[in-house]
Amino acid sequence: MNNNNNFFKKNGFSIAICSFIAIAIVASLYFSYNSFTNENNQIAKTEEETYFDFEPVNKSDVKSYKESELTTEATSTEITENKQSLKETTNKIEEPTTETTTKETATTNSQAQVNEDDKIFSLFEEGQEMSWPVFGNIVTPFNMTTGVYDKTLEQYKTSDSICISAPVGTEVKAATEGIVKDIFVDDELGQTIVIDHGNNWTSTYSQLEKNVSVAVGDVVKEGQVIAKVGEPSKYGVALGPHLDFQIALEENPKDPTEILAQENE
C-alpha cells in the first residue's frame, strides 16, 4: 500500500504533465480541423456565388436546335436566291435583248437620218433643166455611137461628155443643187469633182485647177462656184483650156446639151 502511494507521488507530476500535453495536442488538432473546414466551405461558397453570378436566361428567347436549323436553312436559301437574282440581272445587262438592240439600231438610223436632213436639197427629176457650168464654145460634142475626132490623140473615139472652151481661171459652177460625192485627180481628166443630184443623177466636172472650193459631203446650190478651169491634161492639150462636163443617169452618160438650158452665153 505504501509502495503504491509512493509510486503515485513520484510519478503523479509526470502523469499530469503528459495529460496536459495530450489535451493541448487534441485541442490544437480540433481547432486546425475546424479552421480547414471553414476555409473550404468559404471557397466553395465563393465559387458557387461566382458560378451563378449572371442574369438568368429567358427560356422563351432560346430557340430549339430544330428552329435554329430551319432558320439557317432559310438564310442559305435566301442567299442562294439573291446570288441567282444578281446573276440574272448581270446577264441582262451584259446581253442586251434583241428588242433593245433593235431600238438602239433604230435610234442610230434615226440620228443618221437627222444628220442627212441637215443636207436637204431638191432631187433632180427627169425633164428638168440644169444650168451651164461655164459659157463657151463646145469643142468636143457628145457622141456615144459613131465617135468624134480627138485632136490630141488624132483618132476617132466615142465621147461621153462635152468639152466647153474657157480660159484658165474661169469659175466653174454647179449645174444644179446636190451633194459633192467625190473629188479626185485622173491622168486623162485631171482634177475632177462629182456631184450627186439625187434619183441617180450625177454631174462630173474635169480639167479643173487643183485648189477646188468644195469638199466631199458639201451640199451645193445651183450656180454655186465649185472650182476654176485649169490647164488641160496631156490628153486634152490640143483643145486648149476647157471644162470637160458629163451628165449621167444610173452611171449611163446622157447628152448634156439635151438637159442644159438652151442659153449658152
Order of alpha helices (4+ residues) and beta strands (2+ residues): alpha-alpha-alpha-beta-beta-beta-beta-beta-beta-beta-beta-beta-beta-beta-beta
